[in-house]
Amino acid sequence: MLFIISIFLITFGKQSPDPNDAFLNQSIAVMLGGQQKHYYDNNVVVHSSTTNQKNHYSSISPDYFDDDETTDFVEQLQSYDYNQDINLNDLRVSRIHSDINKIEIMPLIIPEGNMSNYAVKKYLGEGTFAFVQSGIRLSDGLLVVLKQIKSKYLWWARMEAHIIDILNEEKKASIVKLIDMYMNNTSPVLVFEELQNSKTLDYRIYSFYHDLILEEIKRFYLQLFYGLSITHSKGIMHLDIKPQNIIVSNDDIQIIDWGVSDFYYPLKEYRTRVGTRHYRAPEQLLHYKHYDYAVDVWALGSILASTIFKKYPFFKGRNNDDQLLQVVKVLGSQDLFQFCEKYDIKLNEKLKKTLQGYERQALENYIDENNRELVSPAVIDLLNKIFVYDHRIRISAEEVLQHEFFRE
């Protein structure tokens, strides 16, 4: 496995403009996350923050976000009043877990410490924000991953640590395990338990390598949706669910990379260009800033569709608007325009014209000889409940757990 990492380091490490795309930062036991509050994704500046701190990563203003090498995408967020009265029946408010977070949540204080409790096995790589090493905890021989984040990204490390610390209260959730954190001089270090002999999910679902049988798919996705249900019940959104952020080892599966995750507050505006394009929900593609937990369900549903239909990724757009077009070609135009009218989402005339005239396609149309053994009426029904424009109608992660697909 380390050999595979080394090959990817040589191949991609210096060429990728996005440290999130570099294999060393994203796969196996290399769990970069908290540092990724500001990073490039195919020439798109991605940003998510629970604070108003300035972007220290690039010289670009934190209020300016370039989409697909254009210069006309500017996203401003309204400041949020944590003491305001909230009407929970407002359409802009999530229908689930809307009042979990009542005050502004601040990141954890990482205590002072040093490397003396750990022995480094191997240097795994360095990204823009951190370097990662595999190691051993000397007290008991536990295999770990040590992520030392550069000192100027201390805030992001503290926020990621806080989020994972909250999520790890649920021991059975399929979420990466943070076992220690400390300040090594001025740099924060997050220590994760290593999931041994693991691969990222994209390796398992690429058509060439696809080796998952239906029972494995059910077992893995039940664990993943359970992990999301726990995450959402704690008032947290992951915001970058994708195959590279899921690691699999035998019967274990974990969601990693919580670097762009955020706490949900009703009526708060969030960046719409967070995460990875192919897994963004329609509301994000439409720049609807009051999105909620439902974006994670859409993303994981898109990965499930890729796994079932062996079509990777299931929605594959060249840029933000083309990504929306690929969704419309499957879900149709009429429901999209009704969604936009309901939530007062404005479309420019050029984009509106591009999105007109498409009928909803039956997901059964994607069945062929290569995937027939994985497709059932139950999974089609589940995907139809996930692939819904209206995020307030979209099935929740908790509701997914009760679906027939996992019970048949």
Contacts in CASP RR format, 6 or more apart in sequence:
PFRMAT RR
TARGET T0000
AUTHOR 0000-0000-0000
METHOD contacts of the structure
MODEL  1
MLFIISIFLITFGKQSPDPNDAFLNQSIAVMLGGQQKHYYDNNVVVHSST
TNQKNHYSSISPDYFDDDETTDFVEQLQSYDYNQDINLNDLRVSRIHSDI
NKIEIMPLIIPEGNMSNYAVKKYLGEGTFAFVQSGIRLSDGLLVVLKQIK
SKYLWWARMEAHIIDILNEEKKASIVKLIDMYMNNTSPVLVFEELQNSKT
LDYRIYSFYHDLILEEIKRFYLQLFYGLSITHSKGIMHLDIKPQNIIVSN
DDIQIIDWGVSDFYYPLKEYRTRVGTRHYRAPEQLLHYKHYDYAVDVWAL
GSILASTIFKKYPFFKGRNNDDQLLQVVKVLGSQDLFQFCEKYDIKLNEK
LKKTLQGYERQALENYIDENNRELVSPAVIDLLNKIFVYDHRIRISAEEV
LQHEFFRE
1 28 0 8 1.000
1 197 0 8 1.000
1 198 0 8 1.000
1 199 0 8 1.000
2 122 0 8 1.000
2 124 0 8 1.000
2 134 0 8 1.000
4 28 0 8 1.000
5 23 0 8 1.000
5 24 0 8 1.000
5 27 0 8 1.000
5 28 0 8 1.000
5 30 0 8 1.000
5 124 0 8 1.000
8 22 0 8 1.000
8 23 0 8 1.000
8 24 0 8 1.000
8 27 0 8 1.000
9 22 0 8 1.000
9 23 0 8 1.000
9 24 0 8 1.000
9 125 0 8 1.000
12 21 0 8 1.000
12 22 0 8 1.000
12 23 0 8 1.000
13 22 0 8 1.000
13 23 0 8 1.000
13 24 0 8 1.000
16 22 0 8 1.000
17 40 0 8 1.000
17 42 0 8 1.000
17 43 0 8 1.000
18 39 0 8 1.000
18 40 0 8 1.000
18 41 0 8 1.000
18 42 0 8 1.000
19 25 0 8 1.000
19 32 0 8 1.000
19 36 0 8 1.000
19 39 0 8 1.000
19 127 0 8 1.000
19 128 0 8 1.000
19 129 0 8 1.000
20 26 0 8 1.000
20 32 0 8 1.000
20 36 0 8 1.000
20 39 0 8 1.000
20 41 0 8 1.000
20 240 0 8 1.000
20 257 0 8 1.000
20 276 0 8 1.000
21 41 0 8 1.000
21 42 0 8 1.000
22 127 0 8 1.000
24 30 0 8 1.000
24 124 0 8 1.000
24 125 0 8 1.000
24 126 0 8 1.000
24 127 0 8 1.000
24 132 0 8 1.000
25 32 0 8 1.000
25 127 0 8 1.000
25 132 0 8 1.000
26 32 0 8 1.000
26 200 0 8 1.000
26 244 0 8 1.000
26 245 0 8 1.000
26 257 0 8 1.000
27 199 0 8 1.000
27 200 0 8 1.000
27 203 0 8 1.000
27 244 0 8 1.000
27 247 0 8 1.000
28 198 0 8 1.000
28 199 0 8 1.000
28 200 0 8 1.000
28 247 0 8 1.000
29 134 0 8 1.000
29 145 0 8 1.000
29 192 0 8 1.000
29 194 0 8 1.000
29 195 0 8 1.000
29 196 0 8 1.000
29 198 0 8 1.000
29 247 0 8 1.000
30 124 0 8 1.000
30 125 0 8 1.000
30 132 0 8 1.000
30 145 0 8 1.000
31 132 0 8 1.000
31 145 0 8 1.000
31 147 0 8 1.000
31 176 0 8 1.000
31 192 0 8 1.000
31 256 0 8 1.000
31 257 0 8 1.000
32 127 0 8 1.000
32 129 0 8 1.000
32 130 0 8 1.000
32 132 0 8 1.000
32 147 0 8 1.000
32 257 0 8 1.000
33 147 0 8 1.000
33 156 0 8 1.000
33 160 0 8 1.000
33 256 0 8 1.000
33 257 0 8 1.000
33 258 0 8 1.000
33 259 0 8 1.000
33 260 0 8 1.000
34 129 0 8 1.000
34 149 0 8 1.000
34 153 0 8 1.000
34 156 0 8 1.000
34 157 0 8 1.000
34 159 0 8 1.000
34 160 0 8 1.000
34 190 0 8 1.000
34 258 0 8 1.000
34 259 0 8 1.000
35 128 0 8 1.000
35 129 0 8 1.000
35 130 0 8 1.000
35 149 0 8 1.000
35 150 0 8 1.000
35 153 0 8 1.000
35 156 0 8 1.000
35 157 0 8 1.000
35 259 0 8 1.000
36 129 0 8 1.000
36 156 0 8 1.000
36 240 0 8 1.000
36 257 0 8 1.000
36 259 0 8 1.000
36 260 0 8 1.000
37 47 0 8 1.000
37 48 0 8 1.000
37 49 0 8 1.000
37 57 0 8 1.000
37 153 0 8 1.000
37 155 0 8 1.000
37 156 0 8 1.000
37 159 0 8 1.000
37 259 0 8 1.000
37 260 0 8 1.000
38 45 0 8 1.000
38 46 0 8 1.000
38 47 0 8 1.000
38 55 0 8 1.000
38 56 0 8 1.000
38 57 0 8 1.000
38 58 0 8 1.000
38 62 0 8 1.000
39 45 0 8 1.000
39 46 0 8 1.000
39 57 0 8 1.000
39 128 0 8 1.000
39 129 0 8 1.000
40 46 0 8 1.000
41 275 0 8 1.000
41 276 0 8 1.000
41 277 0 8 1.000
42 68 0 8 1.000
42 277 0 8 1.000
43 66 0 8 1.000
43 68 0 8 1.000
43 69 0 8 1.000
44 65 0 8 1.000
44 66 0 8 1.000
44 67 0 8 1.000
44 68 0 8 1.000
44 273 0 8 1.000
44 277 0 8 1.000
44 320 0 8 1.000
45 58 0 8 1.000
45 60 0 8 1.000
45 64 0 8 1.000
45 65 0 8 1.000
45 66 0 8 1.000
45 273 0 8 1.000
46 65 0 8 1.000
46 260 0 8 1.000
46 271 0 8 1.000
46 273 0 8 1.000
46 274 0 8 1.000
46 275 0 8 1.000
47 55 0 8 1.000
47 62 0 8 1.000
47 65 0 8 1.000
47 271 0 8 1.000
47 273 0 8 1.000
47 274 0 8 1.000
48 239 0 8 1.000
48 260 0 8 1.000
48 261 0 8 1.000
48 262 0 8 1.000
48 270 0 8 1.000
48 271 0 8 1.000
48 274 0 8 1.000
48 275 0 8 1.000
49 262 0 8 1.000
49 271 0 8 1.000
50 104 0 8 1.000
50 105 0 8 1.000
50 159 0 8 1.000
50 262 0 8 1.000
50 263 0 8 1.000
51 155 0 8 1.000
52 79 0 8 1.000
53 155 0 8 1.000
54 62 0 8 1.000
55 61 0 8 1.000
55 62 0 8 1.000
56 152 0 8 1.000
56 153 0 8 1.000
57 128 0 8 1.000
57 129 0 8 1.000
60 66 0 8 1.000
63 74 0 8 1.000
63 75 0 8 1.000
63 76 0 8 1.000
63 77 0 8 1.000
64 74 0 8 1.000
65 73 0 8 1.000
65 74 0 8 1.000
65 75 0 8 1.000
65 271 0 8 1.000
65 273 0 8 1.000
66 73 0 8 1.000
67 73 0 8 1.000
67 273 0 8 1.000
67 319 0 8 1.000
67 320 0 8 1.000
68 318 0 8 1.000
68 319 0 8 1.000
68 320 0 8 1.000
73 273 0 8 1.000
75 271 0 8 1.000
75 272 0 8 1.000
75 273 0 8 1.000
75 287 0 8 1.000
75 289 0 8 1.000
77 269 0 8 1.000
77 270 0 8 1.000
77 271 0 8 1.000
77 289 0 8 1.000
78 269 0 8 1.000
80 265 0 8 1.000
80 267 0 8 1.000
80 268 0 8 1.000
80 269 0 8 1.000
82 102 0 8 1.000
82 103 0 8 1.000
82 104 0 8 1.000
82 265 0 8 1.000
84 267 0 8 1.000
86 93 0 8 1.000
86 98 0 8 1.000
86 99 0 8 1.000
86 266 0 8 1.000
86 267 0 8 1.000
87 93 0 8 1.000
88 98 0 8 1.000
88 99 0 8 1.000
88 266 0 8 1.000
90 266 0 8 1.000
90 267 0 8 1.000
91 342 0 8 1.000
91 343 0 8 1.000
91 392 0 8 1.000
92 266 0 8 1.000
92 267 0 8 1.000
92 290 0 8 1.000
92 343 0 8 1.000
93 266 0 8 1.000
93 267 0 8 1.000
93 290 0 8 1.000
93 292 0 8 1.000
94 264 0 8 1.000
94 266 0 8 1.000
94 292 0 8 1.000
94 293 0 8 1.000
94 294 0 8 1.000
94 392 0 8 1.000
95 392 0 8 1.000
95 396 0 8 1.000
96 232 0 8 1.000
96 292 0 8 1.000
96 293 0 8 1.000
96 396 0 8 1.000
96 398 0 8 1.000
97 232 0 8 1.000
97 233 0 8 1.000
97 235 0 8 1.000
97 264 0 8 1.000
97 293 0 8 1.000
98 264 0 8 1.000
98 266 0 8 1.000
98 292 0 8 1.000
99 266 0 8 1.000
100 233 0 8 1.000
100 234 0 8 1.000
100 235 0 8 1.000
100 264 0 8 1.000
101 235 0 8 1.000
101 263 0 8 1.000
101 264 0 8 1.000
101 265 0 8 1.000
105 162 0 8 1.000
105 263 0 8 1.000
106 162 0 8 1.000
107 155 0 8 1.000
107 158 0 8 1.000
107 159 0 8 1.000
107 161 0 8 1.000
107 162 0 8 1.000
108 158 0 8 1.000
108 159 0 8 1.000
108 161 0 8 1.000
108 162 0 8 1.000
108 165 0 8 1.000
108 181 0 8 1.000
109 158 0 8 1.000
110 154 0 8 1.000
110 157 0 8 1.000
110 158 0 8 1.000
110 161 0 8 1.000
110 181 0 8 1.000
110 182 0 8 1.000
110 183 0 8 1.000
110 188 0 8 1.000
111 181 0 8 1.000
111 182 0 8 1.000
111 183 0 8 1.000
112 182 0 8 1.000
112 183 0 8 1.000
113 182 0 8 1.000
113 183 0 8 1.000
113 184 0 8 1.000
114 182 0 8 1.000
114 184 0 8 1.000
115 146 0 8 1.000
115 184 0 8 1.000
115 189 0 8 1.000
117 137 0 8 1.000
117 138 0 8 1.000
117 139 0 8 1.000
117 180 0 8 1.000
118 135 0 8 1.000
118 136 0 8 1.000
118 137 0 8 1.000
118 138 0 8 1.000
118 144 0 8 1.000
118 146 0 8 1.000
118 191 0 8 1.000
119 135 0 8 1.000
119 136 0 8 1.000
119 138 0 8 1.000
120 133 0 8 1.000
120 134 0 8 1.000
120 135 0 8 1.000
120 146 0 8 1.000
121 133 0 8 1.000
121 134 0 8 1.000
121 135 0 8 1.000
121 136 0 8 1.000
122 133 0 8 1.000
122 134 0 8 1.000
122 135 0 8 1.000
123 131 0 8 1.000
123 132 0 8 1.000
123 133 0 8 1.000
124 132 0 8 1.000
124 133 0 8 1.000
124 134 0 8 1.000
124 145 0 8 1.000
125 131 0 8 1.000
125 132 0 8 1.000
125 133 0 8 1.000
126 132 0 8 1.000
129 149 0 8 1.000
129 150 0 8 1.000
129 153 0 8 1.000
129 156 0 8 1.000
130 147 0 8 1.000
130 148 0 8 1.000
130 149 0 8 1.000
130 150 0 8 1.000
130 153 0 8 1.000
131 147 0 8 1.000
131 148 0 8 1.000
132 145 0 8 1.000
132 146 0 8 1.000
132 147 0 8 1.000
132 148 0 8 1.000
133 145 0 8 1.000
133 146 0 8 1.000
133 148 0 8 1.000
134 143 0 8 1.000
134 144 0 8 1.000
134 145 0 8 1.000
134 146 0 8 1.000
134 194 0 8 1.000
135 143 0 8 1.000
135 144 0 8 1.000
135 145 0 8 1.000
135 146 0 8 1.000
135 194 0 8 1.000
136 142 0 8 1.000
136 143 0 8 1.000
136 144 0 8 1.000
137 144 0 8 1.000
137 179 0 8 1.000
137 191 0 8 1.000
142 179 0 8 1.000
142 193 0 8 1.000
143 193 0 8 1.000
143 194 0 8 1.000
143 196 0 8 1.000
144 179 0 8 1.000
144 180 0 8 1.000
144 191 0 8 1.000
144 192 0 8 1.000
144 193 0 8 1.000
144 194 0 8 1.000
145 191 0 8 1.000
145 192 0 8 1.000
145 193 0 8 1.000
145 194 0 8 1.000
146 189 0 8 1.000
146 190 0 8 1.000
146 191 0 8 1.000
147 189 0 8 1.000
147 190 0 8 1.000
147 191 0 8 1.000
147 192 0 8 1.000
148 184 0 8 1.000
148 187 0 8 1.000
148 188 0 8 1.000
148 189 0 8 1.000
149 156 0 8 1.000
149 157 0 8 1.000
149 187 0 8 1.000
149 188 0 8 1.000
149 189 0 8 1.000
149 190 0 8 1.000
150 187 0 8 1.000
151 185 0 8 1.000
151 186 0 8 1.000
151 187 0 8 1.000
151 188 0 8 1.000
154 186 0 8 1.000
154 188 0 8 1.000
156 259 0 8 1.000
157 181 0 8 1.000
157 188 0 8 1.000
157 190 0 8 1.000
158 188 0 8 1.000
159 259 0 8 1.000
160 190 0 8 1.000
160 258 0 8 1.000
160 259 0 8 1.000
160 261 0 8 1.000
161 178 0 8 1.000
161 181 0 8 1.000
161 188 0 8 1.000
161 190 0 8 1.000
163 236 0 8 1.000
163 258 0 8 1.000
163 261 0 8 1.000
163 263 0 8 1.000
164 175 0 8 1.000
164 176 0 8 1.000
164 178 0 8 1.000
164 258 0 8 1.000
165 178 0 8 1.000
166 234 0 8 1.000
166 236 0 8 1.000
167 173 0 8 1.000
167 175 0 8 1.000
167 230 0 8 1.000
167 231 0 8 1.000
167 234 0 8 1.000
167 236 0 8 1.000
167 258 0 8 1.000
168 175 0 8 1.000
168 177 0 8 1.000
168 178 0 8 1.000
170 227 0 8 1.000
170 230 0 8 1.000
172 226 0 8 1.000
173 226 0 8 1.000
173 227 0 8 1.000
173 230 0 8 1.000
173 231 0 8 1.000
174 223 0 8 1.000
174 224 0 8 1.000
174 226 0 8 1.000
174 227 0 8 1.000
174 252 0 8 1.000
174 253 0 8 1.000
174 254 0 8 1.000
174 255 0 8 1.000
175 227 0 8 1.000
175 230 0 8 1.000
175 231 0 8 1.000
175 254 0 8 1.000
175 255 0 8 1.000
176 192 0 8 1.000
176 193 0 8 1.000
176 195 0 8 1.000
176 247 0 8 1.000
176 254 0 8 1.000
176 255 0 8 1.000
176 256 0 8 1.000
176 258 0 8 1.000
177 192 0 8 1.000
177 193 0 8 1.000
177 254 0 8 1.000
178 190 0 8 1.000
178 191 0 8 1.000
178 192 0 8 1.000
179 191 0 8 1.000
179 192 0 8 1.000
179 193 0 8 1.000
180 190 0 8 1.000
180 191 0 8 1.000
181 188 0 8 1.000
181 189 0 8 1.000
181 190 0 8 1.000
181 191 0 8 1.000
182 188 0 8 1.000
182 189 0 8 1.000
182 191 0 8 1.000
183 189 0 8 1.000
195 247 0 8 1.000
195 249 0 8 1.000
195 252 0 8 1.000
195 254 0 8 1.000
196 249 0 8 1.000
197 249 0 8 1.000
197 250 0 8 1.000
198 247 0 8 1.000
198 248 0 8 1.000
198 249 0 8 1.000
198 252 0 8 1.000
198 254 0 8 1.000
199 247 0 8 1.000
199 248 0 8 1.000
199 249 0 8 1.000
200 243 0 8 1.000
200 244 0 8 1.000
200 245 0 8 1.000
200 246 0 8 1.000
200 247 0 8 1.000
200 248 0 8 1.000
201 220 0 8 1.000
201 243 0 8 1.000
201 244 0 8 1.000
201 246 0 8 1.000
201 247 0 8 1.000
201 248 0 8 1.000
201 253 0 8 1.000
201 303 0 8 1.000
202 242 0 8 1.000
202 243 0 8 1.000
202 244 0 8 1.000
202 312 0 8 1.000
203 209 0 8 1.000
204 210 0 8 1.000
204 211 0 8 1.000
204 212 0 8 1.000
204 248 0 8 1.000
205 212 0 8 1.000
205 243 0 8 1.000
205 303 0 8 1.000
205 306 0 8 1.000
205 307 0 8 1.000
205 310 0 8 1.000
205 312 0 8 1.000
206 312 0 8 1.000
207 310 0 8 1.000
207 312 0 8 1.000
207 370 0 8 1.000
210 310 0 8 1.000
212 220 0 8 1.000
212 307 0 8 1.000
214 373 0 8 1.000
214 374 0 8 1.000
214 376 0 8 1.000
217 304 0 8 1.000
217 307 0 8 1.000
217 308 0 8 1.000
217 374 0 8 1.000
218 405 0 8 1.000
218 406 0 8 1.000
219 251 0 8 1.000
220 248 0 8 1.000
220 253 0 8 1.000
221 300 0 8 1.000
221 304 0 8 1.000
221 307 0 8 1.000
221 406 0 8 1.000
222 401 0 8 1.000
222 406 0 8 1.000
223 253 0 8 1.000
224 246 0 8 1.000
224 253 0 8 1.000
224 255 0 8 1.000
224 300 0 8 1.000
225 297 0 8 1.000
225 300 0 8 1.000
225 397 0 8 1.000
225 400 0 8 1.000
225 401 0 8 1.000
226 397 0 8 1.000
226 401 0 8 1.000
227 255 0 8 1.000
227 397 0 8 1.000
228 238 0 8 1.000
228 241 0 8 1.000
228 255 0 8 1.000
228 293 0 8 1.000
228 296 0 8 1.000
228 297 0 8 1.000
228 300 0 8 1.000
228 397 0 8 1.000
229 396 0 8 1.000
229 397 0 8 1.000
229 398 0 8 1.000
229 400 0 8 1.000
229 401 0 8 1.000
231 237 0 8 1.000
231 238 0 8 1.000
231 255 0 8 1.000
231 293 0 8 1.000
231 296 0 8 1.000
231 397 0 8 1.000
232 264 0 8 1.000
232 293 0 8 1.000
232 296 0 8 1.000
232 396 0 8 1.000
232 397 0 8 1.000
232 398 0 8 1.000
233 398 0 8 1.000
235 263 0 8 1.000
235 264 0 8 1.000
235 293 0 8 1.000
236 261 0 8 1.000
236 262 0 8 1.000
236 263 0 8 1.000
236 264 0 8 1.000
237 261 0 8 1.000
237 262 0 8 1.000
237 263 0 8 1.000
237 264 0 8 1.000
237 292 0 8 1.000
237 293 0 8 1.000
237 295 0 8 1.000
237 296 0 8 1.000
238 245 0 8 1.000
238 255 0 8 1.000
238 258 0 8 1.000
238 261 0 8 1.000
238 296 0 8 1.000
239 260 0 8 1.000
239 261 0 8 1.000
239 262 0 8 1.000
239 274 0 8 1.000
239 275 0 8 1.000
239 295 0 8 1.000
239 296 0 8 1.000
240 257 0 8 1.000
240 259 0 8 1.000
240 260 0 8 1.000
240 261 0 8 1.000
240 274 0 8 1.000
240 275 0 8 1.000
240 276 0 8 1.000
240 279 0 8 1.000
240 299 0 8 1.000
241 255 0 8 1.000
241 279 0 8 1.000
241 296 0 8 1.000
241 299 0 8 1.000
241 300 0 8 1.000
241 303 0 8 1.000
242 275 0 8 1.000
242 276 0 8 1.000
242 278 0 8 1.000
242 279 0 8 1.000
242 299 0 8 1.000
242 303 0 8 1.000
243 303 0 8 1.000
243 306 0 8 1.000
244 257 0 8 1.000
245 255 0 8 1.000
245 256 0 8 1.000
245 257 0 8 1.000
246 253 0 8 1.000
246 254 0 8 1.000
246 255 0 8 1.000
246 256 0 8 1.000
246 303 0 8 1.000
247 253 0 8 1.000
247 254 0 8 1.000
247 256 0 8 1.000
260 274 0 8 1.000
260 275 0 8 1.000
262 270 0 8 1.000
264 292 0 8 1.000
264 293 0 8 1.000
267 290 0 8 1.000
268 290 0 8 1.000
269 289 0 8 1.000
269 290 0 8 1.000
270 289 0 8 1.000
270 290 0 8 1.000
270 291 0 8 1.000
271 289 0 8 1.000
272 280 0 8 1.000
272 283 0 8 1.000
272 284 0 8 1.000
272 285 0 8 1.000
272 286 0 8 1.000
272 287 0 8 1.000
272 288 0 8 1.000
272 289 0 8 1.000
272 291 0 8 1.000
273 284 0 8 1.000
273 320 0 8 1.000
274 284 0 8 1.000
277 317 0 8 1.000
277 319 0 8 1.000
277 320 0 8 1.000
277 323 0 8 1.000
278 302 0 8 1.000
278 313 0 8 1.000
278 315 0 8 1.000
278 316 0 8 1.000
278 317 0 8 1.000
278 323 0 8 1.000
279 298 0 8 1.000
279 299 0 8 1.000
279 302 0 8 1.000
279 303 0 8 1.000
279 313 0 8 1.000
280 295 0 8 1.000
280 298 0 8 1.000
280 299 0 8 1.000
280 320 0 8 1.000
280 323 0 8 1.000
281 291 0 8 1.000
281 294 0 8 1.000
281 295 0 8 1.000
281 298 0 8 1.000
281 299 0 8 1.000
281 391 0 8 1.000
282 298 0 8 1.000
282 324 0 8 1.000
282 327 0 8 1.000
282 331 0 8 1.000
282 336 0 8 1.000
282 339 0 8 1.000
282 389 0 8 1.000
283 291 0 8 1.000
283 294 0 8 1.000
283 295 0 8 1.000
283 343 0 8 1.000
283 389 0 8 1.000
283 391 0 8 1.000
284 291 0 8 1.000
284 295 0 8 1.000
285 320 0 8 1.000
285 321 0 8 1.000
285 323 0 8 1.000
285 324 0 8 1.000
285 327 0 8 1.000
286 324 0 8 1.000
286 340 0 8 1.000
286 345 0 8 1.000
286 347 0 8 1.000
287 345 0 8 1.000
288 343 0 8 1.000
288 345 0 8 1.000
291 391 0 8 1.000
292 391 0 8 1.000
293 396 0 8 1.000
293 397 0 8 1.000
294 391 0 8 1.000
294 392 0 8 1.000
294 394 0 8 1.000
294 396 0 8 1.000
295 391 0 8 1.000
296 397 0 8 1.000
297 386 0 8 1.000
297 394 0 8 1.000
297 395 0 8 1.000
297 396 0 8 1.000
297 397 0 8 1.000
297 400 0 8 1.000
298 386 0 8 1.000
298 387 0 8 1.000
298 391 0 8 1.000
298 394 0 8 1.000
300 397 0 8 1.000
301 383 0 8 1.000
301 386 0 8 1.000
301 387 0 8 1.000
302 313 0 8 1.000
302 314 0 8 1.000
302 315 0 8 1.000
303 314 0 8 1.000
304 379 0 8 1.000
304 382 0 8 1.000
304 383 0 8 1.000
304 386 0 8 1.000
305 311 0 8 1.000
305 314 0 8 1.000
305 363 0 8 1.000
305 383 0 8 1.000
305 387 0 8 1.000
306 312 0 8 1.000
306 313 0 8 1.000
306 314 0 8 1.000
307 374 0 8 1.000
308 371 0 8 1.000
308 374 0 8 1.000
308 375 0 8 1.000
308 379 0 8 1.000
308 383 0 8 1.000
309 363 0 8 1.000
309 366 0 8 1.000
309 367 0 8 1.000
309 371 0 8 1.000
309 374 0 8 1.000
309 375 0 8 1.000
310 370 0 8 1.000
310 371 0 8 1.000
310 374 0 8 1.000
311 366 0 8 1.000
315 323 0 8 1.000
315 326 0 8 1.000
315 327 0 8 1.000
315 330 0 8 1.000
316 323 0 8 1.000
316 326 0 8 1.000
317 323 0 8 1.000
317 325 0 8 1.000
317 326 0 8 1.000
321 351 0 8 1.000
321 354 0 8 1.000
324 351 0 8 1.000
324 355 0 8 1.000
325 354 0 8 1.000
325 355 0 8 1.000
328 336 0 8 1.000
328 355 0 8 1.000
328 358 0 8 1.000
329 358 0 8 1.000
329 361 0 8 1.000
330 360 0 8 1.000
330 361 0 8 1.000
330 363 0 8 1.000
330 387 0 8 1.000
331 360 0 8 1.000
331 361 0 8 1.000
331 387 0 8 1.000
331 388 0 8 1.000
331 389 0 8 1.000
332 357 0 8 1.000
332 358 0 8 1.000
332 359 0 8 1.000
332 360 0 8 1.000
332 361 0 8 1.000
333 355 0 8 1.000
333 356 0 8 1.000
333 357 0 8 1.000
333 358 0 8 1.000
333 359 0 8 1.000
334 360 0 8 1.000
335 360 0 8 1.000
335 388 0 8 1.000
335 389 0 8 1.000
335 390 0 8 1.000
336 355 0 8 1.000
336 389 0 8 1.000
337 352 0 8 1.000
337 355 0 8 1.000
338 389 0 8 1.000
339 345 0 8 1.000
339 389 0 8 1.000
339 390 0 8 1.000
340 346 0 8 1.000
340 347 0 8 1.000
342 390 0 8 1.000
347 355 0 8 1.000
363 380 0 8 1.000
363 383 0 8 1.000
363 384 0 8 1.000
363 387 0 8 1.000
364 375 0 8 1.000
364 380 0 8 1.000
367 375 0 8 1.000
376 405 0 8 1.000
376 408 0 8 1.000
378 403 0 8 1.000
378 404 0 8 1.000
378 405 0 8 1.000
378 408 0 8 1.000
379 405 0 8 1.000
381 403 0 8 1.000
381 404 0 8 1.000
381 405 0 8 1.000
382 395 0 8 1.000
382 400 0 8 1.000
382 403 0 8 1.000
382 404 0 8 1.000
382 405 0 8 1.000
385 394 0 8 1.000
385 395 0 8 1.000
385 403 0 8 1.000
386 394 0 8 1.000
386 395 0 8 1.000
386 400 0 8 1.000
388 394 0 8 1.000
388 395 0 8 1.000
395 403 0 8 1.000
400 406 0 8 1.000
END
